[in-house]
Amino acid sequence: MEKIGVLVVSYGSRETAIVDAFARSLDYKVEIFVADKQRNPFNVKAAIKHVVIPDLNIEEICKFAEANKDRIDFGIVGPEKPIIEGVRDSVERRTGIPMICPTKEYTIEESKVRQRLLFQQIVPEVNPSFKIFDPKSYRSTRDVKRDVYGWLDELDNQAVVKPDKPAAGKGVGVWGDHFTTREQLFEHFKSNYQHGPVIIEEKVEGEESSFQAFCDGKHLVALPDTRDYKRAFDDDKGPNTGGMGSYKNMGDVLPFLTKDERATEEEIVTRIFEKWKTTAEDKTALRGVPLYVAFMHTGKGPKILENNSRPGDPEIINILPIMKDDLVDICYKILEGNLTHITLEEATTVVTYKAPPNYGGYDDAFPNLVNPEEVGTPVNLRKAYVLSKRHGDKIRVYPGSMELRGNETFALKSRAVCVVGVGDDIETARQISLEGAAAIKGGALWHRTDIASERHIEKSVKHMDALRREK
């Protein structure tokens, strides 16, 4: 059996799922080298070498890669921060290890302004109405406030405020969620504006889907659509989060979309890719997942809410456990420029995340549901792993924001662990996922109970039917 060395730059459960896919290889003996945000218990056990780099800075990642370059054949990067900062450029230049993620120049996630202008050039019909407010264009706060209010007149206040750069100021703000007056909106705007350009765009109503595609720089291989649940609590209430779970239907199409609507997604993303790649001197610049697109389906055609330059978390976790192709082979095809298709099992998947009580404002919203004696206690994953063995490949347990201290595992501040259920239909996969989540004890962890529920899906189906009738 051929021995392969793989570097994985890891943040949370998404990368744990990647590590698991490599570890399950039947055709290769995979030695896994993990540069990790924390001592993830799964990764520590699976890796031949594991290093903790809390801020995932690319200098330390490069040092780890350099120290092991004779044993690493390629690397793969999940989290956005090192991709945006140019980890691929640096590692390849200093070590010669080929990396699977876009180059810094083609990390479109780095700038929402670049995204909107690129889409305006290639597929203007998918852009919501938007305006860019650049501090370089205004002399005073009064001047920019005048133009912001004028634009709000045109949008009837139904606006979304987005900083150009990730994690600048207060981040994305939505009318009706984060503010209900112009004064509140402008305060949110100013918190972002002090860091650089801000986009204000129309608020688009509809049903959301996540579109992902693997790319070798020449070819784009679309993956099945998934549905992410951003809101913290059941019934889509509470603040937006990194995603409390997601589901994949049987086949490529979500239950509330038609085959034609899915085909339209593919056509739009393909147009973006084919035009965009012509600007790259390095024809491998876009390899990895350069286009992970959040579509909003309006009934009158889709709009793109945003694009990311990396695999989705949790959405890629719906895909990795049911790939028939060996992930090593997929990666080699990406590096060789001959990836033309990926084969998946005929299955549905549901991902449910558990999080600590201080995540998503759960402890403030539901103080009576949090046992204070359990907060900060070790988390026991053993029963979930026992269930996993009992169900075979129908359950996967992927620690995320968790840290191994001695022989005990503790949840940190973000989404702690996810459970993937695999089934012949969505409800079966959902029940398996919930069973696994319920088996995880300790740390006062909580989770949504309605990810991929029949009631939630039916609500989406009816909403889309109504939007199509309004055409």
Buried (B, 14 or more C-beta within 10 A) or exposed (E): EEEBBBBBBBBBBBBBBBBBBBBBBEEBEBBBBBBBBBBBBBBBEBBEBBBBBEEBBBEBBBBBBBBBBEBBBBBBBBBBBBBBBBBBBBBBEBBEBBBBBBBBBBBBBBBBBBBBBBBEEBBEEBBBEBBBBBEEEBEEEEEBBEBBEEBBEEBEBEBBBBBBBBEBBBBBBBBEEBBEEBEEBBEBBBBBBEBBBBBBBBBBEBBBBBBBBBBBBBBBBBBBBBBBBBBBBBEEEBEBBBBBBBBBBBBBBBBBBEEEBBEBBBEBBBBBBEEBBEEBEEEBBBBBBBBBBBBBBBBEEBBBBBBBBBBBBBBBBBBBBBBEEBBBBBBBBBBEEEBEEBEBEEBBBBBBBBBBBBBBBBBEBEEEEBEEEBBBBBBBBEBBBEBBEEBEEBBBBBBBBBBBEEEEBBBBEBBBBBBBBBBEEBBBBBBBBBBBBBBBBBBBBBBBBBBBBEEBBEBBBEBBEEBBEEE
